[in-house]
Amino acid sequence: MKPNVVIYGITTESYSLACTMSKNASVYIIDESNLMAIFITSEIANSYPTISSLLEDEPLLSMIPLDTAISNSRYVFFAPLIRKIESETTNEVRSKFKDVVGHMAEKSSMICCLPTGIGGNDENISILEHVTGFEVGKSISYFYYPLSNVHKPQFIGSFNKRNDNILSELLNIDQKNFIHIQAAEHYHIVYIISKFSKVCSILEVCKLIKDEKIKYDSSYLEYSDIYLDDIIYESYDLHSIKLSLDTAPAFMYLINGSIKSITNYVKRLIDVIKLILKKNDLKSSKTKIALSWKLDYTEIRGDKLEILSNIVSKLRDYVVDVESYTKQNVNVYHTDKTLIVIACSKPDYDYIIKEKKDNHVIIIKANPLCEVI
């Protein structure tokens, strides 16, 4: 008999997980907006490869109430949309988590799919035990498996390192990859810190380049295809680690340095645009800035949306007509004003260059070199 599985949150990551598990389990995915659980069959998974395609087509789907889906499920995955940042995130996640665990039954398992920082899972376990009255490790189970669009966790954190054969089969991981929850937290933290330390080292070095000709040296080619889209993704995790630390000076130095480096990069990108306006004597009323950044609005993390909103807001201090283009293959060239286009990802840049017809359009690659085409 197939195990019952429910995933809280209609996100890109959770839907991908639901499609994978639909072959071996009865899977429901909970829509946070109406608190209803949608049944995801293997047929639906085959017909709609992405959550966007499913939501756009709006097929007739079998649905049941949230509480029924959770109480009848052996495995409950917690993967909600997170849109707030820093301290506001903690309260939002805690509130959603309490709502979910309140319906869990004895002998079921909670799998937390959000990055928690250090000790976040201990707090989740305390909430789980307090709300349900069940003891983790005896009457109920808890696991940690932070989802990402670019990184599949190598390990799954388990209370007391307890293995679960059915869960490992559903997630397609080896039994030996069940490790202590604290070890899983540390593994994810090392991955995040290592990733941002490398990216931010590149940002800081490229900031030192003053001669425009040097930017096009072949030794810098590998930095040319690192875009804002790559730089920003999973910065939510970075902030969650920061919020979880009490005293760790060296650790905080690494984290704060990465956060500051990203902030400074955004400022540098805006400074490049200001310099272009000044050099070309462009008037605000006759200039348009277009940010081309195809975004996935159903990703768990909202870090890209936050940065985009911040950039648009700051640019409007200099040019009134600032517009963001977040859909695929949208015509950014439809204007009679002088146009400055900012390409925020490699696919966006490729599309912009392909569609470019006016040689007077200024294109900025939002990469560490801030290249101007």
PyMOL commands that set and color helices and strands:
alter all, ss='L'
color gray80, all
select helices_A, chain A and resi 12-21+42-47+51-57+66-71+87-101+120-132+159-161+165-171+175-177+181-207+212-216+218-224+228-232+235-244+249-279+284-286+303-315+346-355
alter helices_A, ss='H'
color red, helices_A
select strands_A, chain A and resi 4-8+26-31+36-40+63-65+75-78+109-112+141-144+156-158+178-180+287-292+321-325+338-343+362-365
alter strands_A, ss='S'
color yellow, strands_A
deselect
rebuild
show_as cartoon
